Amino acid sequence: MTLRSGSGSVTPTRQNDGVPAGYRRHLYRDDAVVLRVQKLGESDRIITLLTRRHGRLRAVARGVRRTTSRFGARLEPFGHIDLQLAGSPEGVGSSLHSVSQVEAVALYGKQFLSDYPRYTAASAIAETAERLTPIEREPSLRLFQLTLGALKALSVGEHAGGLVLDAYLLRAMAVAGWAPAITECAVCGTPGQHGAFSVPAGGAVCPDCRPPGSAHPSPATLGLMSALTLGDWTVADGADGPVRRECSGLVAAHLQWHMERALRSLPLVDRRENP
């Protein structure tokens, strides 16, 4: 193919990636987290990416399922990659881009493919990131950084996968504007650690604002939610099993209430008590 210097476009001279000869496309680079892959035809894949500068987008990777593919192994879920895409970053034309070049930055998925608790936690993180970016090509730098950090934490394995997942969900909800109230009443704003929690009301609620059907979590559970939100891993790692499970239930309920639909991957998460 012939690249025109400074033009930002490329004119293919042969049809080697499924694009007709003579078709002009923009080329641009970005780094991304691979959220999901889908089969396309006999040898291709559609890759769902959360990019640093261009938000969530989908791209076709031609021939990556062939054994001779140069970069098929780099386009697996949970990897951090640097790639060159052919298409319009502004959304002109097809919504599907084409992957023309890939370099691995850190293939985190390889670190926990055989670890079911961490793998299922990573799956829930990837699905949440996709759900929280409903509009393609809308930049979300904070969510990108948060997703990248969570996958890196899972690859290191210093903390239990369930704790990393719950910390991610709480912070992702804060990015989306859905953070549950923990240290004040969700209704009237009275400060303090209140004894009731109402998902429809928005979090912890005081006795005067407590609606019927509110949950009554232990103070340690609300303390764990606060620690995960703030990144206090000394407190989080010291929480016992019942407290972790109660926290996970409240976090999942709060997230799915605001999403108005369930996450398919959450019921599959194996929440072991130890890292």
N, C-alpha and C positions, 0 to 999 in steps of 0.2 A: 504494500500500500504506500501511497505518497502522502507525507505529512507536510502541510504548508506552515512554515514557521510564522508564529505570531497570529495565525488566523483562528486557532482554537477549533479547527475542523479537520476532518480527514476524508479523503476520497479513496475508497477501496478500489483496487484494480482487479480483484477477483472475489468471487463469492465464497469466502472461506469461513464465515461465521453466521451464515443464514441471512445476511443483509445483501440485497441486490447491488451489483456493481454500479458505481456512479452515484450511489446514495450518500448524501453529505450528512455527517453527524458531528455534534460537539463531543470533544473529549475533555474530561475533567477528572481530577483525583480527589479522594477523600479517604479517611480511615473510618472503619465501621466495625460493629459487632454483628456477627451472623446470628439471627434470631431463629430462622426456620429454613428448611429446604424442602422442595417438592419435586417429584419426578416430572419431567416433561418429555414426551416422546420416548425414543429408545435410548438416547445417550445424553440428554440435556437435563438441566435442573433450573427451577425458579428459586432464587435466593432472596429471602426477606432480610433486609439489612436495616440496622439503626446506625446512621452515619453521624459524624461529629457536626458537620456544617449544613447538611441537607435533610436532616430528619429521617423518617422511615421511608424506604423505597424498595422496590422489587426489581430484580435484574435477572436476565437469562444468562446462564453460564453454559455455553455450547460445548458439548462433547466431554463434560467433566466426569461422566459415569463410565467412560472408556478407561481401560487399564493404561492406555498410553497418554492419558491427560497429564499435562504439565502441572496443573494447579488444582486438581480435584480434591486432594487431601487438605488443601488450605481453606476450602469452602464448606467446612463442617460446622454444625451448630456450636455456639459459645466461643468461637474464635475471634480474636482481635486482628483485623487485617488492614493492610493498606492496598487500595485497589484503584484501577483506572476504569472509568465507566464511559460508555458511548451512549449518548442521549442528551436530552435537554434538562438541565438542573432546574429550570423554571417551569417545567411541566408541559412544554409545547410538544405536541405529537403524542406518540404512544406512551402509556404509563409504565411500560416495561423497558428498562435499559438493557444494555449488553455489557457483560464483563469482558474486558479485553486484556487485563493484566492484574495479577494478584501477588502480593508479598505478605508473608505471615509476620505479624508483630509478636503475638503470643497466642498459641493455640491452647487455650485453657481447658477445653473439653477433654483433651488427651489425659489430663491429670486426674480425672474422676469418672471416666467412662465405665470403669468396673466397680465404682462405688455408688450403690443404688441411692442412698440418702442424699448425697451431694448432687448426683445426676438429676434426680427428681426435683430438688430444690432449684437447680439451674433451669430446668424446663419451665417451672412456674415463674421464675424471674423473666425468662424470655417471652413467655406468653403475656405477662403483665406489661412488659415494655411495648409489645405490639398493640395491646388493647389501649394503652394510654397515649398512643400516637395514631388516632383514627384518621388524620388527614395526612396523606403522603406529601413529602417534601416540605413539611413544616418543621423548621429547626427546633430542637429541644436539647440544648447543650447540657443542661443540668441532668436530665434523664439519661442521656448518653453516658455522662461521667459516672452517674450512680450505678447504671447497669454494668459498666465496665469494672467498677470497683467491686461490685458484688461477685461477679464471676471470678475476678482475681482472688478474692477472699476464699471462695470455694475451692479454687485450685491449690491454694496454700494449705487449707485444711486445719487452720489454727482454731477455728470455732466450729461448733456443730452446724450442720447445713440448715437445720430448721431455724436456728437463731439468725443466721445470715439472711435467710429468706424473709423472716419477720422484720428484721431491721430494714431490708430493702423495701418491703411493702409499706411500712410506716413512712419512710422517707419519700417513696414514690407518690404516696397519697398527699404528702405535703407539697410536692412539686405540682400535683394536679389541683391543689386547693381543697383537698378533702381530709386533711390531717385531723384525727380524732382529738378532742379536748381531753387532756389527762390531768393537768395541774390546776384547772379551773372548771367551773360549771359550763357546759356547752351551751346552756340556755341564757343564764343571767350573767355569767362571767365571774361569779364569786370565786376568789382564789382558794386553793386548798385541795387536798386529795380527798375527793368525795367517795362515798361507799357504793354508789350505784353507777351503772354504765348502760346507756341506751344508744343503740346503733342509729335508729331513726332521728334521735335528738342531736346526735353528733359527737357522742363520747360520754365522759363522766358527767354526772348531774348531781346537784345538791338535793337535800330532802324536799325543799320547797318546789323544785322543778321536776322532780322524778316522775316520769310517766308510768302508767301501769305496764307491767311486763318487763321492767328493767332488770338487767342482770346485776348480781351482787358479787363481783370478783373480789378476791382477797387483796389487801393492800400490797402484798408482794407482787401480785400480777400487774397492778397499775405501775408499781415501781419498775418492773421489768420492761413494760412498754415504754416508760420514760427513758430508761437506760439505753434501750435499743435505738430510740429516736436520737438521743444525744451522742451515741457511740461510746457509752461507758461499758466496755467489755468486761471489766472486773466484776461489776454487778451482774451483767448478763450471763457470763460463764458460770457464776456461782448459783444461779437459780436452779431449783430442783425440778424434777420431772412434772409433777402436777401443776406447778406454776407456769412452766413453759407451755404445757398443753392448753391451759386456760387462756394464756396470752395469745397463742396461735388461733384459738377459736374466735376470740374477739377481733383480732386483726383481720382474719379471713372474712368474718361476717361484715365488718365495716367496709372492707374493700368491695365486696360483691354487692352490697347494698347500693353503693354509689355507682358501680359499673352497670347495675341493673341486669346482670347476668352472671352466671357462675363461671369460674375458671376451670377448664377441663383437667388441668394438670394438678390442681391443689389436692384433690382426694388421693392422688397417687404418692404424695410426698411422704417419705419414711422419716419421721421425726425421732431419731434416736437421741437419748439424753446426753451422750458424751460425744466430743469431737472425734 
